[in-house]
Amino acid sequence: MKKQRPVNLDLQTVSFPLTAIASILHRVSGVIMFFATGILMWFLAESLSGPAGFENVQSILDSITAKFIFWGILTALAYHLVVGVRHIIMDMGYGEEFKTATTSAQITMLVSVILSVLAGVWVW
C-alpha cells in the first residue's frame, strides 16, 4: 500500500495560502499579547506606586524603544481583534469556502494594516 504522505517537510519551501498565514499570525499575535500583558501590568503598577513611579514611567515612555514596543502591542491587539471577529463569523458558518475565506483574509490584513498605521500615528 502506497502512503500518500508529504515527502518534503521543509517549511521554507512550502507555499502557505493566505488563510494559513492569517491563522498563524493570529496565534503569534495572541502570544505577543500574552507577554504584553505583563509589560503593561508592570507599567500600571509602577505608575500607581506614587509620583516618583509615575515620573519613571513617563520618562520610559518618552523613548523611541518604548514607543516602538507599544506600537507593536497595539498592532498585535488590532490584528488579533480583527482576525478574531473573522473567526467568529466563520464559526457561524459564513465564509468557509476557500475563495470567500481568502477574500476575508485579505480584508482582515488590509484593515489590520490601516489600524496599525493609525496606532503608529497615535503613538508618535
C-alpha positions in Angstrom: 0.0 0.0 0.0 1.5 3.3 -1.1 1.0 6.0 1.5 0.0 9.5 0.3 2.2 11.4 2.8 4.1 14.6 2.1 7.7 14.0 1.1 9.0 17.5 1.6 8.6 18.8 5.1 10.9 21.8 4.7 8.6 24.7 5.7 10.8 27.2 3.9 9.9 25.7 0.6 6.2 25.2 1.3 3.9 27.9 -0.1 1.2 28.6 2.5 -2.2 30.0 1.4 -3.1 33.4 2.8 -5.7 31.8 5.1 -3.0 29.8 6.7 -0.8 32.8 7.1 -3.6 34.7 8.7 -4.3 31.9 11.1 -0.6 31.6 12.1 -0.3 35.3 12.6 -3.4 35.2 14.7 -1.7 32.8 17.1 1.5 34.9 17.1 -0.4 38.0 17.9 -2.0 36.1 20.8 1.4 35.1 22.2 2.6 38.7 21.8 -0.5 40.0 23.7 0.1 37.4 26.5 3.6 38.7 27.1 2.5 42.3 26.6 0.1 41.9 29.5 3.0 41.5 31.8 4.7 44.6 30.5 1.5 46.7 30.7 0.7 45.5 34.2 4.3 46.4 35.3 3.8 49.9 33.8 0.4 50.3 35.5 1.8 49.1 38.9 4.8 51.4 38.6 2.7 54.4 37.6 0.3 53.8 40.5 3.1 53.4 43.1 3.4 57.1 43.6 4.6 60.3 42.0 8.2 59.0 41.5 6.9 55.8 39.9 4.6 57.9 37.6 7.6 60.1 36.6 9.7 57.0 35.9 7.0 55.5 33.6 6.7 58.8 31.8 10.4 59.0 31.2 10.5 55.4 29.9 7.5 56.0 27.6 9.3 59.0 26.0 11.9 56.8 24.5 11.7 55.5 20.9 12.1 51.9 22.0 9.1 52.1 24.4 7.0 53.8 21.7 8.0 51.0 19.2 7.1 48.4 21.8 3.7 50.0 22.4 3.1 50.3 18.7 3.8 46.6 18.4 1.4 45.8 21.2 -1.3 47.9 19.7 -0.7 46.3 16.3 -0.9 42.8 17.7 -4.1 43.8 19.6 -5.7 45.2 16.5 -4.7 42.2 14.3 -5.9 39.7 16.9 -9.2 41.6 17.3 -9.9 41.8 13.5 -9.0 38.2 12.8 -10.9 37.1 15.9 -14.0 38.7 14.5 -13.3 36.9 11.2 -13.0 33.6 13.0 -16.3 34.2 14.9 -18.1 34.9 11.6 -16.6 31.8 10.1 -17.7 29.8 13.2 -21.3 30.9 12.5 -21.0 29.2 9.1 -20.3 32.2 6.8 -17.3 32.4 4.6 -16.0 28.9 5.0 -15.4 28.3 1.3 -11.8 28.7 0.2 -12.4 31.7 -2.1 -14.5 33.5 0.5 -12.0 32.7 3.2 -9.2 34.1 1.1 -11.1 37.2 0.5 -11.9 37.7 4.2 -8.2 37.1 5.0 -7.3 39.8 2.5 -9.8 42.2 4.1 -8.6 41.5 7.6 -5.0 42.0 6.5 -5.9 45.4 4.9 -7.9 46.5 8.0 -5.1 45.5 10.3 -2.5 47.5 8.3 -4.8 50.5 8.4 -5.3 50.1 12.2 -1.5 49.6 12.6 -0.8 52.8 10.7 -3.4 54.7 12.8 -1.8 53.2 16.0 1.6 54.5 14.8 0.2 57.9 14.2 -1.4 57.9 17.7 1.8 56.7 19.5 4.1 59.0 17.7 
